[in-house]
Amino acid sequence: MTAFRRLLVLGGARSGKSRLAETQCEAIPGALTYIATAQAFDVEMSDRISHHRARRSARWHTVEAPIDLPATIAGAHGSGAILVDCLTLWLSNLLLAEEDIAGWTRALTAAVADCGPPILFVSNEVGLSIVPENALARRFRDESGLLNQHMANVCDRVLFVAAGLPLILKQDGQAIISSK
């Protein structure tokens, strides 16, 4: 039995969040589904995708979902655990495609609520830096923060990763750090 049903792993770039999420999944018996949201628009992203694939064992089945993440989650119900990496790349895809982000977010949270196996999400926390200079970057930062809040609300466990070390923000559906 896992210590969570739905887990959100937040952190900065290269913080160790994907590796931590993969390790959490690998502790769960059965087939593992890796839902990849990245699109290889350039050589750097192709290299990142290759690196992520190379470190995963044969237990993983990879499914690409650059836009329709809710339907992909619904189709993965037979697996032992599902890992979605990452929500911020999915958000970028939605922004570039000029999709209805609020509508997709509602569909995603509904898919998570209906998901049977344990499901883990990786997302960047991008709101901890300077205010972006251009309007698109500011919109991305704002939408990312809102998406992370919605996901933290539907997940029973939330971790923040810095320097490869996890900090528990939410456990068993209860915030660990609270202003109340």
Secondary structure, DSSP 8 states (H G I E B T S, - for coil): --S-SEEEEEE-TTSSHHHHHHHHHHTS-S-EEEEE-----SHHHHHHHHHHHHHS-TTEEEEE-SS-HHHHHHHTTTSSEEEEE-HHHHHHHHHHTT--HHHHHHHHHHHHHH--S-EEEEEE--TTS---SSHHHHHHHHHHHHHHHHHHHH-SEEEEEETTEEEEEEETTEESS---
